[in-house]
């Protein structure tokens, strides 16, 4: 991943945390690894599976991902 892509992933993790989701560095690292392996069109699902732990968090994730 490029430095810019990593910075974007980290900023997204910070935004999720600021919105009240329990997204720590371990989850952001998992998301970064997944994002590096997948096509850009799969980024949403990579984040959703690595950054979230409960269905109730999907609404916040969707709003910030958009």
Secondary structure, 3 states (H helix, E strand, C coil): CCHHHHHHHHHHHHHHHHCCCCCCHHHHHHHHHHHHHCCHHHHHHHHHHHHCCCHHHHHHHHHHHC
